[in-house]
Amino acid sequence: MLIRFDDVSLAYGSRPLLDGVDLQVQAAERVCVVGRNGEGKSSLLRLAAGLSQPDRGTVWTRPGARIAHLAQDIATADAEYVRDVVTSGLRELLDARDEYNALASALADAGPAPDAGRARRMDELHRLLDAGDGWHIEQRVAHVLSRLQLEGDARFEQLSGGWRRRTLLARALVCAPDALLLDEPTNHLDIEAIEWLESFLLEFTGALLFVSHDRTFVNRLATRVVELDRGVLSSWPGNYDEFAVKKAQQLEIERQRNELFDKKLAQEEVWIRKGIEARRTRNEGRVRALYALREERRERRERIGQVDLTVQEAGESGRKVFELEAASVAFDGRAVLREVSLRIMRGERVGIVGPNGAGKSTLIRLLLGEIEPTSGSVRRGTRLEVAYYDQQREQLRLDASLIDNVGGGSEYVSVGGERRHIVGYLQDFLFRSDQLRTPASALSGGERNRLVLARLFARPANLLVLDEPTNDLDIDTLELLEELVAGFPGTLLLVSHDRAFLDRVVTSLLVLEGEGHVREFVGGYSDWARYRDARAQQEASRKPAAPVRVPQRAEVRASPTRAGRRSYKDQRELDALPALLESLESEKAAVEAEVNDPGFYARSYEEVGPALQKLEDLTRRIEAAYARWAQLEG
């Protein structure tokens, strides 16, 4: 055992975050902590790291165990260069080696009569350096830099958020920790970096205790899910999908139990109010039982409500929403977007993916008219009513109250054609009454995200543009946002690194692959990943590997030079593949919806078996179609 919580309690003011909880983390376990924003997940990690102390109870770590902690916020670093930031993770050993070398120099200068106290201190430092391998600090730092593909001479402050996070992870890893504590490690990382981090952590041999809202990340890594709910920890073996099913069952049981309890309490309250009958029967035991029921009801901690998300639908936009023809954008002579041609029609649901810095936000700004192309043209449709979620939250006025941010000075908002008081509307987004007149600067990251969503959905829209909306949201709110976006009848543009979110709400992707190139792909992120991997395998089998481009809907009819190397039959097959895949994906989505219905497995095997077999067959046909597409494009 590496870490143990025994009867641990922690409160901020009168609000308990941890209420007498117990937790054990074993070596080589990968434990994910989930829960609503503000429930205390980050505080739990800080307790485990020894960075704070509980109000009651004990937090024990195995003597001599090395615990490394990576906080949610990307901190600034005292050191200027990446190598120095990483080296600072061995500060204790660095200080010990410096002191040892200074004492050794002093003893050499002292001549034949060395100071006995200095000699004893040198022995202590020598043992410490031997135990921690402090004689090879530079080699250890170089190994970690190489493993995480970091440039040691790069300036830390000039790195993107993703590379800063990778540098801070290297600082945590350089001490070879027995346990690694990560708080929302995927925030601000692009998908490529997240997939790299997953693979890296799967190879990590120590214990992993982490907080994350990224369901794909949790599903791939977690061997156990621990939920923090109303101050209580509950442990669930398996990944997030398994936890979600079991948790839903538990909540239904809890709801039924509370209904029965409340019914019994109501009956006893009716009895005690009769007064005369209660005194005449002298049923003192029943009276004491009623007092106990009242106390139990007072102590019941109600589950926090769900965010009530509703988007106002505006009238229909024109049929053509955006059309780009050879549109390029350059900043300071550097091409961010290069001759992009695409068309987005009303009702399309488009995901935008690519590495950080590839130009995703620039593409959004170009489409919305916030910037104009350096060359080429952009045509925008008619009757567009835009609801735009900006990942920088620039719409928020941090010095203004929550009410002023959403209402703009009005006490009412119009939601779905209904006039709502702004207090009730904000409470739908789980804001407390005491928060409503405080400045937005006092909110946490997750609360600021909810405030942006409240502001966004108070306005009618037929074009929903979401730029990284999932950062800092808890999983419950994320899933509700997912439902809302999936049911939005207008046009959707979504920039996100959340692969599960993309798979559930988009039908096509714009993939930014760097150097300004934008490729169009029909399907969700998992479809793209299968195609990408199949293409990579095919390229690896070639000697030499021929260049392969991502197919675009607009480029299905290949250029004459490519068609000249492809038979008429193959060309016809290639032309037909996008429509075939769209049909297969649609059929698969319908079967998945049937299988995911809560009552599906209550049916007879004669109904369940064929449906599962059909889902498996469709998956196999889709994978084969993507592999064939890669082959024909080669």
N, C-alpha and C positions, 0 to 999 in steps of 0.2 A: 504494500500500500504506500502511495506517495503523499496523498493529501486526505485529511479527514476533518469534517465539520461535526462537532458534537454540541447539540442544543444551542445553535448559534442564532442570536437575535440582533437585528440592526434596524434603527428607525431614524428618519429625518423629521424632526419636530414630533408631531403626534402620529405621524403616518408610518406604520411598520412596513419595512421592506422584506425583512426576514424574520420569521416568527417561530423560533425554536427549531430550526431545520437541522437535519443530519445529511451528510453527503460523504461518499468515499470515492476516490479516484485511484484506480489501480494502474500499475505500470503497463504501458503499451495500449491502454484504452484510448479511444477517441470519443470524447463526451461533448455533445452540443447542448448548450443552455438556450432555451427559447422562452419567450414570454412577451407580454405587451410592453410598449415603450413606457419607461418610468417605473417598471415593476422592480428594478434593482439588479438587473443582470450584470451591468458593469461594476456595481458595488460588490457583487459576489466575487467577480474575478479579482478585484483589488484586495479583498480579504484573503483569497487563496494565494495571491502574490506576496502577502505580508506588507502591503502598502497602506493598509488601514486596519483598525482593530474593531472587533464586534462589541456591542453594548453588553452582551451576555454570551456565555458559552466559550468554547475554545476552537481555534483553528490550528490543527497539527500538521506539520510537514515532516517527512522522514529526515532524521538528522543527516546532514551532509548533502541532501538533495539540492540540485541546482534548479531553480525555478526562473524561467524567463517570461516576461510579460510584454505584450504589444498592445498599446492602448488603441481605442477607436479613432481618436483624433490624430491627424498627422502632425506630430510635434516638430518644432524647429530644433535644430541641433547647434550645440556650441561650436563644434568643429566645422571647418570650412570645406574639407574634402571628404569624399565618400570613404576613403581608406581610414581616415581618422575617426569618422563617425562609427564605423564598424569596430575599430580597435577599442573605442571607449567601452564596449561591452565587456572588456577584460580589465576594467579600471583597477580592481583590487589587486590583480596580479601585476599590472603595470606599476602601481605604487610600491608593491612589495619588491619588485625587481630593482626599481630605482633606489629604494632605501638600502637594499642589499649592496648594490654597487657603490653607493656613497659610503657605507660602513666599511666595505672592503678597502676603499681608497684611503679612508681615515686610519684604518688599522695598519695599512702599509706604511703610512707616513709616521706612525707612532713609534716605529723601531722595535727593539727587542722586548719592550714591556707593554704589551697590548692591554687595553681596557677590558676587564673580565665581563662587565655588563654589556659592552658592545659585542663581544664574542658570543654571549648567550643569545642576544637578539639576532645575530647573524644565523645562528643555528635554527632559531624559530622560523626565520624567513626562508631559509634553505628548505626546511621541511614543507612549508606552505607552497613554495614554488615547485618542489618535486611532485607534491600531491596534485597540483593543478596544471602540471605541464607548462609552467610559466617561463621556461627557458626557450620556448619555441613560439612566442607570440606572433612574430611576423609571418612564420610559416602557416600558422593556423588562420590568420587573417587572409593571407593570399589564397588558401584553400577555399574558404567560404566565399570570397569575392569571385573566384572562378566558378564555383558551384552555382552561384546565383546570377552569373553572367553580368557582374557589375564592374564598372571601370573605376578603379581606385583613385585616379587622378581627377575625376569629374567633380565639379563643385556641387555640393548638396543642394544649395538654394536654387540652382538653375535646373534641377531635375523636375520632371512632371510628378504629379501626385502618386501615380503608380510606381515609378522608380524610387521615389522617396520611401514609400511603404516597403518596397523590396529591400532598400538599404537598412531600414530600421529592423526588418526581419533578420537580416544578416547580423546586425548588432546583437539581436537576441540569441541567434544560433551559435555565435562564435564561442560562447562559453560551454558548448556541448550540454545543453540543459537536459535534465531528467524529465521535466514537464514544461510544456510550452502553452502559455495562456494567451489566446488571441481574441480580441474584441472587434467584431465586424471586420475581418481581414479583407473582405472583397470590396469594401466601399471604395469607390473611385478607381477601381481597376477595370481595364477593358477585358473582354471575354478571353482573349489570348492569354493575358496575364493570370486570369482566374484559373484557366485550365492548366497553366504551368504550376500554379500554387497547389492545386489539387494533387497533381502528380508528385510534386515535391513532398507534400505532407503525407501522402500514402507511403512514402519511403522512410519517413521520420520514425525512428525506433522508440522514442520516448512517449510519455503520455501527452495527450492533447486535450485541453479543456478550452472550448471556444464558443463564442456567441456569434450567430449569423442569421440573417433573414433570407439568404440565398438558398432556396429549397433544393436546387440541383447540387449545389456545393455540399449541403448537409447530407443529402441522400448518398452521395459518393463517399463521404468521409466517415460519417458517424457510425459508431458501433452501439451507441446508447444516446437517447435524448432525455434530458432533464428539463422539466418545465417548472418555471417559477410563476406561480399563479396565486395572487392574494396573500403573499408572504409565505406560502407553503411550497416545498419542493416535492415533485413526484418524478420517479424514474421509470423510463420506458425502454426496454431493450429494442434494438433495431434502428432503422433510419427514420427520416421525417415522414415518409408516406405511411409507414407502419404505425408511427405515433399518431398521425392525424386520424386514422380509422379508429384506433382504440380510444383516443381522447373524445371523439364524437360520441362513442358509445357510453363513455363515462359521464359526459355532460347530460345525456338523455336520462341516465339513471338518476343523476343528481337532481335534475328537474322534476322527475316523477316523485322522488323522495321528498323534496321541498313542498310540492303540491299537497302530498298526504299530511306532512307536518303542519302546514298552514291551515289545512282543513280541520285537523284535530284541535289546534290552538283556537280557531274561531269558535268551535263547538264549546270548548271549555270557557271561553270568555262569555258566551251567551249564558252558560250555566251559572257563573259567578255573579253575573249582573242580576240574576233573580233574587239574590241576597237572602231573602227570608228562607227559601228552600235550602240554600247552602248552609245557613246557620242552624236551621232546624235539624238537618241530617247530621250536623257536626262531623262532616266528612273532611277532617283536617288533613288527612293524607292526600285527598284530591286537591285541596287548596294548595298544599305545598308543591304538588306535582305541577299545578298551573304556574306557580311562581318560577319553577325550574324551566318550564316551557318558554315563559317570557324571556328569561335570561338567555336561554339557548338561542332564541330568535334574535335577541339584541347582538349576540356575539357572532352570528352568521355573517361572514364577509361575502357580500354579493359580488358576483363576477361582473367586471366592468363591461358596460354595454358595448355594442358594436358601432363603429362609425356608420352613419346613415348617409351614403353617397348617392346623389342624384344629379345627372347632368341635364341641363335644359336644352332641348332640341330646338334649333332655329328652323326657318323654312329651308327648302332644298337649295343647294348651290347649283350653279350651272353644271352640265354634264362633264365638261373638261375642267379639272381643278388646276393642274399645273402642266406646262409643256416646256421643256428645255431643249434647245437646239445648239449643240456644240458650245455650251456655256462653260467658261473658264473663270476662275477667281485666283488672283495672285496677290500676295502681300510682300512688299519689299523685294519684288522680283522672284519670289518663290511661289511656284504653282501649288495651290492647295486643292483646287479642282481643275481637271484638265479635259476640255471638250466633252462635257457630260450631255448626253441626249437621252431624255426619258419623258414619259407621259404618265400622269396619274389621273385616273378618272374618278368620278363621284362614287363613293361607297367603298373604294379600295382601302385595304388595311395593310399599311406598308411599315415594315421594321427597317431601321437603319443601324447597321453594325459595322465595326471596324476598330482598329487600334486607337488608343488615345492619341490625339494629334493628327489623325488622318483626315479630318475635315467634316465630321458628322454635324457639329453645331454650325459650322460655316454653311453646309448644304441647307440646313433648316433656315438660317437667316437669309440665304439667297432665295429660297422658295417663297418666304414670307415678305420679301421686298425690303428687308432691313439693310441689305447691301445689294449693289448692282454688279452684274458680271463684268469682268475685265474685257471679255470678248464673248461673242455668241449672244443668244437671246433667251429671255424668260417670259413666258406668257402665263398670266394668272386668270383663273376663271371668274365668273360673275357671281354676285350675291354670296360672297364668302363671309361667314361669321366665325371668327377664329377664337378658340380658347387655347392659350399657349402657356404651357408649364415650362419655365426656364430653370435649368438645373442650378444656376447661380442664385436663384430666388431673388432676382433683382426687382421683382414686382413688389416685394415687401418693403415697407418703410419701418425700419427697426425702432425708430423713436416714437412711432405711433402705436396706439392701442390696437388690440385685436379687432375691436368693433370698428374703429376707423379704417383699418386695413381692408376689411371686407365691405363695410357699408359706405365708406367715403363720406362720413358725416350723417348718413341717414340711419334711422333706427329700424328700418325695414328693408328686406330684400324680396325680390320676386323669384320664386323657385317653382318651376313647372306650372307657371300660370297662377300660382297661389302666393298671396302676400304673407310673408313670414316675418315675425319679429326676429331681429338679428341675434338676440340672446338665445332663443330656442334653436335657431339655425346653427349657431356655433356649438351649442351643447350636443347637437347631432354628430359633431366632429370630436366629441369627448373632451371639450374644453370645460373646465370648472368655472363656476360663476365668479370666483375670486380672481380668475385670470383675465377676464374679458376686458377690463379697463387698464391692465398693465401693458407696458410696451412690449413689442414683439421681440426685442433684444433679450428679454428674460426667458424666452422659450428654449427648450432643447432642440437638437437637430431634427428629431422625429416630429416634434410639435410644430416646428416651423414648416416642415413639409405638409402637415395636415392643414396649417393655416393657408398655405399657397393653394391647396386643393379646394378649401372652402371658398377662397376668393375666386378661383377659376370656375367652379361649378355654379356660382351665383349669377353667371352670365350665359345667355343663350348662345349656342354654337352649332354649326354644321361641319366644322373642321376642327378636330381635336389634335393638337400638337404637344406631345409629351417628350421632353428632353431629360432623360434619366430620372423618372419620377419615383423610383423605388428606393433610392438611397435613404437610409435612416428609418424607413418604415418598418414596423413590426409585421410579422407574417400574417396575422389576422387582418390588419388594415390592407396589406398588400393583396390578399386574396379577394377582399371586397372591391378594391380598385380594379382588379383583374376582371371581376364579374361585370362591373360597370362599363369598362372599356370594351369588353367582348360584346356587350349588348348595345353599344352606341351605334345608331343607324347611319351616322354621317361618315365622313372620310377621316381616316386615322393615320397620323405619322408618329411613329414611336422610336425614339432612340433609347436603347436599354442594353445593359450588360446582364440582365436577368434572363437566363435561357428559358426557364420554365414560363415566365411571363410572355416572352416572345412567342413560344410555341403555342400558347393558349389564345393569343389575340390577333396575330398577324397571318396574312395569307401569302405575302411575298416579302422579299428582302431587297434592300439596296446595300450591297457589300462594298465598303471602301477598303481597298487593298493597299493603299499607299501610293505615293507619287501622283496623287490627283485622280486616280482611276476609280470609276464607280461602275459596278456590275450589277445587273438585275437578276434576281433568282426567284423562281416560283416555289413557295413552300415556307415552312417555319425554320427555326434555327437548327433543330435536330436533322431536318432534311438536308439543310446546307452542310452540316457537319459530316453526314454520311457521304454526300457527294464529294466534299473536300477530301475526306480520308481515302475514298475510292480513287480519286484522281491522284493523290499523293502516292498511293500504292502502285498505281499504274506507271507513274513517272519513275518511281524507284526501280521498277522492273526493266525499264528501257536502258540501253547503253549505246549511245548517250541518251539521256531523257529529252524528249521533244517538248517544247513549251506548250502548255495547255491553258486556255483561257476559261474563265467561268462563263457558262452560257448565259445569254440574255434573251428575254422574250423578243426584244427588238432585233436580235441577231440570229434568230433561229434559222432564217434563210441565210446560209453562209455566203460569204463573199465569193466571187468567181474563182479566185485563186484557190480557196479551200475546197469549193465544190468540185474543182477540176481534179482534185486528188481523192474524191469520194464518189462512189457509184450512185447512179440515179436511185436505186433501191434504198441504199443507206441514207441518202439525203431525205427521201420521203419518210423514212423511219425517224430520222432526227427531227424533222419538222413536226411529226405527230407526237413526239414524246412530251412536250409541255402540257398539252391538253390531256393526254393519258394520265400523267402524274397528278394533274389537278383533279381529275375524276376519281382516281384511286385514293387520294388524300381525303377528298370529300366523303367517300364511302367509308374510309377508315374512321374519320371523325364521328360519323353517325354510329358506327358499331361501338366505338370507345364511349360515347355518351350513354349508350344502352348498358354497357358493361359497368360503367361507373355509377349507375343508378343504385341507391342504397338497397332497393328490394331485388336486385338482379339475382343474387346468390340464394334467395329464398325460393326461386323457381325450381322446377324439376330439372334433373340432369339432361333430359331430352331437349330442353330449351337452352340450358347453359352451355352444354358441350359444343353444339354446332356454332354458337356465337363466338366462343373462344377460339375455335378452330378457324372460323372466318377471319377473325382479327389477326391470327398468326399468318394465314395465307396472304392477306393484304399487305402486312408488313414485309413478308418475303418478296412479294411482287414489286413493291415500291423500291426496296433495296436493289433488286435486280434491274429495275428501270434506270435508277441512278447510275449503277455500274455500267449499263449499256450506253447511257448518255456520255459518260466519261470516255468510254471506248470510242464512240463515234466522233467525239470532239478531238480525239488525239491525232 
